[in-house]
Amino acid sequence: MISDFQWALAGIAVLIIVLVIVYNRWQEAKYKKHAEHAFSSDHRDVLLHDSGDRVEPQLGKLPSMRAADNDLMGFDSPTVDEPIMPRSALDARQPGINAEIDTVALLLADEPILPDQFWPTMEQSKHVSKRIIWEGLVDGLWQPIDAQNADDREGFRELRAGLQLAARSGAVDSNTLHAFNEMMIAFAQGIGAVSQREDVDQATRRAQMVDTFCADTDIEIAINVIGKNGATFATTKVRGLAESNGLTALDSGEYEMRDEFGHTVFTLRNMSAEEPPGIRQAGAYLTGLTFALDVPRAAKPANAFERMMTLALRFADALQGDVVDDNRKPLTAKGRKVIADTISAIAGEMQAKGVAPGSSAALRLYS
């Protein structure tokens, strides 16, 4: 005979099952609302209409995933927020999609998009541009997808690809933007997903703006060490100084100071414009040395400059030389302040636009 206690347990079990069903229905409704909001547009989408001319939709406000990306550079750009991916043991400057320097295409699917579905398009994208990054949403966080981890995934219900709009070589061209959008449209159609892309004309305008910003803030600070009264430096001694002070030799013969993540802080090269920049392959003697700081690519460039200046003074002392500017005039305290102020101004401008010096976005943009 069933006791009152057993009836009570059975009643609780039934209640739990009902609550689970209600919760799942609520989650489904929430997801549908989320998708409708993400892809709301006044334009017709080829994925939703079988006939008529294709009209590219404007990329509207997508689901908020990282507030830090909002209005990063002040450009007339779409808002595509992305979460900060915890990287306690990884370099925080690992490349990732950035809404301000990338045009972003987003795909949503009812069922997980499996590796054998998205991998062919990822391979195809390499022929469209070498500057395309892919990410998948995992537990609310956008994570990179590459050859190393693609096959380990069980699939993604949300995928996105970002095509970089500009770099030191210039702005991306409209043909590449068209090819990117067409590729993402075909990909979405092929797997029955819904996609959202940025209008090509808008992306083209943003590419020009990003390119201008890149050019305006792209500076190198160079300080030189020359011998007193025209004296030269023995190449072997310079090499010894470089290696004993933690500089790493490059294949080009130049040296570089690296941070803990292996990124370049500053470089050391042959000062003579008439000779190759390498030091290790130089002749027996050098007429001068140049320490160079790539400001937008250096994390904390003001600190990097002070570190570079300290090392230049150490070299000058060891080689019995002088630290001078590009006009071979002694670099005074006033001159150092002018350089420091210039670096601060550039860093401030980059920070204000959301592309911090040395950040993932900066390393991509100034490449």
N, C-alpha and C positions, 0 to 999 in steps of 0.2 A: 504494500500500500504506500502510495506517495505521501510523504509528510509535507507539512506546511513549509518547512525549510526548503525542501526540494522544489516545491512549486515556486517559491520565492526566487530560487536560483534560476529556474527556467524562465521566469518572467524577466529577470535581469538580462539573461542571455538574449532574449527576443528584443528587448529594448536596445541593447548594444548593436544588434544587427540592423535595426531600423535606423539608428543614429548614423551608422556607417554608410547606409544607402543614401540617406539624406545628405550627408557630407559630400559623398561622391557626386551626387546630382548638383550640389552647390558649386563644387569645383569645376564641373563641366560647363555650367552656365557662366562661371567666372572666366574660364578660358575663352569661351565663345565671344564674350563681351570684350575681352582683351584683344582677340584677333580682329574683331570688327573695328575697334578703336585704332589698332595699329595700321589698318589698311583703309581707313575712311578717306575718301577722295572724291572730288567732283568729277574726276575723269573716268572714262571707261577703261577697263583693264582687259587685255586680250585673253587673260586666263579666265575671266568671268563672262565673256561675250564671244560667241562663236562667229559672228559676222561683223562686218564693218571694218573701217580702217583702224590700224593700231594707233592709239594715242598714249604716249608715255605719261604716267601719272606723276604729279608732283610728290616728292618725298615729304610726307607730313611728319608730325610728331609721333615717334615710335615709342614703344613701352619704355618707361624710365628705368635705367639700369645702372647708371652712374652719374650722379649730379655733377661730379667734377668735370665732365666733358661739356657741360652746358656753356654755350657762348664762349668757347675757348679763345677764339681769335677775333671775335667781333665781325666776322664775315657774314654775308647774307646766306647762311647755310642752314641745312636741316638740323634738327635736334635728334641725335642718336646717342643716348646715354649708354655707358657701359660700366660694369662693375669693376672695382679694384680687385684684381686677382691676388690672393695672398701668395707672397713669394718670399717667405722667411729665409729659404736657403738658395733662392735664385736671384739673378740680377734683375732688379726692378726695371731695367731698361730693355727687357726682352721685347722685341717688336710686337705690337698689338694694334688693332684697328683704332683709328682716331677719327672722329666725325669731322674734324676741322681740316685735316690734310688728306682725307680719303673720301671718295664717293662710295656710298654703302648700298649694297643690295641685300635685302633680307628675305628669307624663305621660311614659311610656316607650313607644317604638314600635320595631318591628323594622326598619322602613324610615324614612328621613328624613321628618319632617313638613314639607311644603312650604308656602310663603307663602300660596298660594291655599287651603290647608286651614286654617291657623290664623288668617289675617287676619280672616275673618268673625266668629270667636268673640272676637277682640280688640276688634273694633268693638262687638259685643254687650255686652262686659264694661263698656263705658262707661255703659251704661244700668243696670247693676247697681250700680256705684259708680265715682266719679271717682278713688278711691284704690286702684286695682288696677295692679300693675306686672307686666310679662311679661319673662321671661328665657329664653334658650336656652343650652345647653351647647356650647361650642366649644373643642376641644382641652383639655378638663378645666376650663375656666373659664366661669362663668356670666356672660353678657353681655346687656345690655338689648336688648329688641326694641321698636322704635317705627316710626312711619310713615317715618322717614328711612332706616332700614336694613333693614326687613323684606323688601323686594323684592330686596335684594342677596344674600340668603342662599340657599344651596343646600338649606336645610332643616335640621331638628334632630331627632335621635333622642330627645333629652330636652328637655322644655319644663317650665317651672313658672310659676305665677301666684301673686302674693301680694296678699291683701286686707288693708289696714291696719285694725287692730283698734280704734284710738282716735285722737283728735286733741283739740285744744282745744275743739271743739264737743261732745265727749263720746264715749262708746263706740259702736261699730257695733252695730246691732240684730240680733236673731236672724233676722228675715225676710231681711235682706241676706245674712247668712251662709248661710241655706238656699238663696237664689237663686244665690249663688256656687258652692256645691257642686253644685247641680242643673245649672248651666251647664257645669261641668267634667266631670260624668258624661256629659252628652249629647255634649260635644265628644269625649271619649275613645271613646265608643261609635261615633260617626260616622266616626272614622278608624281604628278597630280597634286603639287603643292601650290600655295599662294605666294606670290612674290611682290615686293615693293622696291622700286628703283627711283633714282633721282633723274629728273629731266636732264637730257644731255646739254641743252643750252644753259641751264642753270649751273650744271657741273663745269662747263667750259668757262663760264664767268668766274666761278670760284677758283678754278685752276689758275687763271691769270692773276687773281688777287693773292693766292698763296705764293705764286712765283715771285710777285713783286715784294711781298713780305720777306721771302727767303733772300732775295738779292739785297734788300736794304739792310738786313741784319747779318749778312755773311761777311765777317771780317777775320783776318789773321793778325795777331800781334807778334812781331818779330823783334828780338833784341840780339845784338851781335857782340862777339868777343874778338878783338883784334890785338895783335902784338904791339907793344910800345915801340915807337920809332920805326915802324915797318917790319918788325921782327916776325918771323914765321913760327908755326907750331909743328913739332914732330908728330907725324900721324900716329906713330905707335904710342906716344904719350897720351894723345887725345883719346885713342881707343881704350887705353888702360883706365883713364879717368872716367870715361863713360861707363865702362863695365863695373868699375868699383863703386860707382854711385847709383847702381841699380837700373841703368838704362839697358834696354833690350835691342840687340842688333836686328835689323831688317834685311831682307834679301836685297833691297836697293842699296845697301851700304849705309843708310841713315840709321839713327838710333831713336828710340822713343821711350818715354816714361809712361808706365801703365798703372792703372788703378787696380784694386783688388778683383775686379771683374774682367780684367784684361783689356779694358778700353784705354785708348790713348789719352794721356793728359797733355803732353807736349812732345815735340820732336827736336832732334839735334841733327843739323846737316851742314854741309860745306857752304860757306858764305859766298864763295866765288861763283858769279853767274856764268863765267866762261868754262866752268868745269862741272862734271856731273855732281849731283847733290850728295852722293854717297861719300862716306868717310873711310870705311873699311877698305874700299878699292881705290882710294886716292893715292897720289904719289907720296913721296917721303915726307913732304912738308905741306902744310895748309896755311893760307894767308889770313884766314878768319873762319869763325864758326857762327852759326845762326841757331838760336833757340826760337821755336815757333809754336804759338798757341792758337789752335783753331777754336775761337771763342764759342760759337754756338754748339759745338760738339762736346765741349768740356763741362763736366758736372762741377758746379761751384767755380766758375771761371776766375773769379776774383782771387780765390784761394790758390787756384792753379797758377795764376800769374805770379803771385808772391813766391810760390814754390819754385817756379821756373827762374825767377829773378835771383833767388838765393843760390840756386845751382850755378847760374851764369857767373855770379860774383865769385863763387868757389873755384870755377874753372879759370876765371881771370887771375885769381890769386896764384893758383898752381902753375899757370902758364906764363905768369908775369905779363898779363895783357890788360886791356881796358874794356869795359862794357860800354858800347856805343849804340846810337840809333842808326837808321838806314842811311843817314847823311854822314856817318862816321864821327858824329859829335858825341862827347861823353853824355851818358844818360844820367842826368842829375835827379835829385829828389823831386824837383818840380816836374821834370819829364815823366818820372814814374807816376806821379799823381795824375797827370793828364791821361796816361794810359789806363790807370786804374779807374778814372772817372768814365772813360770811354767804354771800358768793359762793363761797368755798372749800368751805364745807360742802355747798352745793347741787351744785357741780361734783364734789366727792368722791362724793356719793351717786349722781350720774348715772354717773360713771366706774365705780363699784362694780357698777352694774346693767348696764354695757355700752353705755350710750347717752351717749357723750361729748358735752359741749356743742359745738354747732356742727357735729356730724357729720351724715352723711346721715340717719341714723335720727332725730336730734334735730330737724333741719329739717322732717322729715315729721310727727313726733309733735307738735311745738309749732307747729302751723299751723292 
